[in-house]
């Protein structure tokens, strides 16, 4: 279980751009916003991604990288990233390893059935690999601005 002000264990996931993202290598010396979202190319996930995209320059100026994670395939991520012109990478966690590490898999109602799904969540990890803030059960409107305001305090 993750705890605020404690180190986050390294993780590696396949990334768009034919890369592998490693928290310890890809994000060394940078703050990182890790946002988990349920599914590529769905309304809420699209707006959330657009909001991160539209504020990306502000995050980069604060030495902060952004990565989005869902259970979708890299092929799905590549299409979504290209369609939405996202300047950051999307990571595929098809086996839910990192989702479980961050405890974002929750039971959701879908067509009257309980199914496991990703609870929209965002985490800020500082340049030393320490978890500094988490948001769970995120509502999209205003969220990215709140994350950006927090990153400004690091």
Secondary structure, 3 states (H helix, E strand, C coil): CCCCCCECCCCEEEECCCEEEEHHHHCCCCEEEEEECCCCCCHHHHHHHHHHHHCHHHHHHCCEEEEEEECCCHHHHHHHHHHHCCCCEEEECCCCHHHHHCCCEEEEEECCEEEEEECCEEEEECCCCEEEEEEECCCCCCHHHHHHHHHCCC
